[in-house]
Structures are given as C-alpha cells and as structure tokens.
Amino acid sequence: MPEKIKLWLWLLSHTTIHVGEWLRYRGGEAGCKLCGHSLESIPHSFWICVEANNIWGRSLKIVATCGVNGRVVWGSLLGLE
C-alpha cells in the first residue's frame, strides 16, 4: 500500500484530518464545501454529507469496474475485515 494512503488512513483513524472543525479553531471557514452545511467534521465529511456519500459511491463503482470489490478493500484497509 502506498505510504500516502497509509498516512491518510492513520490520520483518519486518529481524527486528525484537517476539516472545517480544525479550520474554525484556527480562525478559518468551517463549512462543508460540498453541501454548504455549517460545520464540516470528520463524520460529516465521510458519512453524513450527501454529496460526499455520492462521491464515495461513485468511487466504489469505479473500483468495481476494475474487478475489485471496493467494500472489501476499504474494509480491510480500515481493519473491518
């Protein structure tokens, strides 16, 4: 697995990905750029935001066209399998 993916997954698992919550703390804009929700958090960005869910769904379909089960891949990467 590429190092940048390992780092991104580590950041996600430790809730240290810089989203709107972090930017608000630093004095920046905190809203979701995809749907306009007032606060972009990690749960919002990955599971709640309708637009983000559409992107994740499309990415799973693209991975599936390569003959790979995207849900199995993500599950194994996140330690769910």
C-alpha positions in Angstrom: 0.0 0.0 0.0 1.4 3.4 -0.9 2.8 5.4 2.1 0.5 8.4 1.4 -2.6 6.1 1.7 -1.2 4.6 5.0 -0.7 8.2 6.3 -4.1 9.3 5.3 -5.7 6.2 7.0 -3.7 6.8 10.1 -4.8 10.5 10.2 -8.4 9.4 9.7 -8.2 6.8 12.4 -6.8 9.3 14.9 -9.3 12.0 13.8 -6.5 14.4 12.8 -7.6 15.1 9.2 -7.9 18.9 8.9 -11.5 19.6 8.1 -13.7 22.6 8.8 -13.7 22.0 12.6 -9.9 22.4 12.7 -10.1 25.4 10.4 -12.7 27.1 12.7 -10.3 26.5 15.6 -7.6 28.3 13.6 -10.0 31.2 12.6 -10.9 30.0 9.1 -14.1 28.9 7.3 -15.6 25.8 8.8 -18.5 25.0 6.4 -18.7 22.0 4.2 -17.6 22.9 0.6 -19.7 20.2 -0.9 -23.1 20.7 0.6 -22.9 24.0 2.5 -23.5 22.5 5.9 -22.4 25.0 8.6 -19.8 22.7 10.2 -17.6 20.2 8.4 -16.4 17.5 10.8 -14.8 14.1 10.0 -18.1 12.2 10.5 -19.9 14.8 8.3 -17.2 14.6 5.6 -17.1 10.8 5.4 -20.6 9.5 6.4 -23.2 12.3 6.8 -22.7 14.6 3.8 -25.0 13.6 0.9 -22.5 14.9 -1.7 -19.6 13.1 0.0 -21.7 9.9 0.0 -22.3 10.3 -3.7 -18.5 10.6 -4.3 -17.8 7.6 -2.2 -20.5 5.6 -4.0 -19.1 6.5 -7.4 -15.6 5.7 -6.3 -16.7 2.2 -5.2 -18.4 1.7 -8.7 -15.1 2.8 -10.4 -13.1 0.3 -8.3 -15.7 -2.4 -9.1 -15.1 -1.9 -12.8 -11.5 -2.9 -12.2 -12.7 -6.3 -10.9 -12.1 -5.4 -7.3 -14.8 -5.3 -4.5 -14.4 -1.8 -3.2 -16.2 -2.6 0.1 -13.8 -5.4 0.8 -10.8 -3.2 0.0 -12.0 -0.4 2.3 -13.0 -2.8 5.0 -9.6 -4.4 5.0 -7.8 -1.0 4.9 -9.8 0.1 7.9 -9.4 -3.1 9.8 -13.1 -4.2 9.5 -12.4 -7.4 7.6 
